[in-house]
């Protein structure tokens, strides 16, 4: 893998892991990681998107008002949530 592919893969992984833990916390009222671990992942994602703006998408956890609770298990918008997807 070249550098661009590694950065893209890291971004995707951070997005998936943050969404997973957001769902656990906000929807299922449980957690597998400490709050500071989640904060660190989100901060790393924000840094990547600041350095590589082309990675930032409307469905990125950095752009969601509600920390992704409007996303289903596959990362798709739930009906009725479309108006809340931008920060």
N, C-alpha and C positions, 0 to 999 in steps of 0.2 A: 504494500500500500504506500502511496505517496503521501506527502504532508496534507494535501487538500482532502484526500479520502479519509485520513485519520481524523482531521478536524470535523468533517461532516459526520463521521461515525460517532465521535464523542458528543457532538451536538444532539444527534438523534437519541443516543443512550441517555443523556441527561434529561431530555424532554420526556422520554418514556418513564424513567425512574421517578421524576418529580410528579408526573401525572398519577402514577401508581400510588405513591405515598400521599398525595393530596386526596385522592379518592378514599384511601383508608381513613385518613384523619377527618375529612369534612363530611363524608357520606356514611362511612361505616363506624365512625366514632371509636377508632382504634388506631394504634400506630406501632410500627416496627422499628422506627429510628427516632432519635432524639430531635427536638426542634432545631438545634444548632446544626445538625447534619443536613437537614432539609434546607436551612438558610444558606449553608455553604454551597450546596449544589445549585441553588437558584442564583447565588452570587457568581459562581463559575459560569453558568449559562449566560447571565447578563454580560459578563466580561467577553465571552466568545462572540456574542451577538454585537457587542460594541466594536470589537476588533474586525469582525467579518459580518457587516450588516446584511449581506445577501442571505445569511442563515435565518434572519428574523422573519417569521411568518405570523399571520394573524392568530394561528392556533398555538403559538409558542406559550409555554407557561409564564414567560415574562410579560405577555400581552393580555393575559386574562384577568378580568376583574375579580372573578370568584374562585381563583386558584384551580380552575379546571373542573369543578363539580358538574358543569354542563356537558362534560364529555363522557361518552359511554366507555366501556372496556376497550374498545377498538380505537379510541381517540376521535370518534365522530360526534358531531353536535347533536344533542338531544333536542327533540321538537320543542319550540318555544324559547330556546336559549339563544338563538341567533343574534338577537338584539343586544346581548350582554357580552359578546365575544371580544370586544375591544376595550382596552384600558383607557 
